[in-house]
Amino acid sequence: MKWLAGLTVAASLFVAPAYALDCNNATTQVDMNMCANEGYERVDKALNALYSKLKQSLKEDAASTEKLTEAQRAWIAFRDKECAFVGAGYEGGSLQPYVVTACKTELTEFRNEQLGRHIDGDQN
């Protein structure tokens, strides 16, 4: 058993250290996928904050709050299905996750603009 513990320690010395991903110079598909995912996580976090802020502003209006909730659920379903469609042409390839994530990022950025206008009182 001592040899197993020694082997585990020795193996841990050869584990590559984590590296900082430079998304401005990503060259491999894996790195590009990871960078796309980081971008999506950023806009999705903003989406959640905007949605919460808008919902909070409607807390006195139960009917509008419910309509917002329904609209947001429908929009998320649309976004996910639309991006699955966009990525379908790359099914099974290494580019598919990037294409789907880029689509979700673009649509989420647009939704963020919409929610921001609602918060500002501009319904257009």
C-alpha positions, 0 to 999 in steps of 0.5 A: 500500500505504501507504493500506491501512496508513493505513486499517487504523490509522484503522479501529482507532481506531473499534473500540468498547472492550470493556465490563464486562458487568453481569450484574445489569442485563443487558437484551439477549438477547445480554448475558443469554446471555453472563451465563448462559454465565459462570454455567455456566462457573463451575459447570462449573469447580466440577464438574471440581474436585469430580469430580477430588477424588472421583476422587483419593479413590478412587485406591486402589479401581480398581473404584469409580474406574471406576464413577465415571468411567462414571457421570460420562460417563453423567451428562454425556450425560444433562445435554446431551440433557436440556437439548437437549430443554428448548431444543428448543421455542426452536429457532432463536430467540435465547432458545434458547442462554439456555434450554439454558445455564440448564438445564445450569447448574441440572443441574450445580449439582445434580450438584455437590451430589451429588459433594460429598455423596459426598466428605463420605461421605454417599451419599444 
